[in-house]
C-alpha cells in the first residue's frame, strides 16, 4: 500500500513538473514574438527620432531574417552540445540582451545590428523548446505539449501590439525594448530554477 501511494505521489509530482515546463516554454515563445514585433509596431515612433527609409527598414528586417534562418538551421546542434537547460538559457539571454540593445540604438546601423543579434538568439528558441519537450514528456503526451508551447506564438502576437502601445505611451519607445528584454531575463531565472534535465 505505502509503496503504491509513494509511486502515485511521485507520478503526480512528475506530471505537475512536466506541465510547468510546458507553461514556461509557451511563455518563452510568447516573449519571442513580443520581442520580434516590438520594432514593427514602433517603427513610426523611431522614424521621428532618426530617418529610416522603406529601404532601410527592409534591410533591418532582412538582417533579422538572415540570422534567424541561419540559427534555425544550427540551433538544434548548439542545444545538443550545451544541453537543453544551459542552451535555452544562452539563447534567451542572447535575444533578451539584443532586444534591450534596440532601445539604445541611435542609427539605422545600430538597429540593423540589434535586429541581426535578435535573430541569432530567437532562431534557437524553437529547437530548444522541441528538445525540452522530448526530454520531459513521454511520447504519448508530446504532441499536446508541442501544441501548447506553440500557442505562445499566437498569444504573443495578440498581446504584443496593445502592450507595446501602452508602454510607449507611458514611457516612450525605448522603454518598449527595455521592458521586453527585461521580461526575458525574468523568464530565465524561472527556467534555471525549474528545469531539471534528466
Buried (B, 14 or more C-beta within 10 A) or exposed (E): EEEEEEEEEEEEEEEEBBBBBBBBBBBBBBBBBBBBBBBEBBBEBBEEEEEBEEEBBEBBBBBBEBBBEEBBEEBBEBBEEBEBBBBBBBBBBBBBBBBBBBBEBEEBEBBBBBBBBBBBBBBBBBBBBBBBBEBBBEEEBBEEBBEBBBEBBEBBBEBBBEBBBEBBEEEBBBBBBBBBBBBBEEBBEBBEEEBEEE
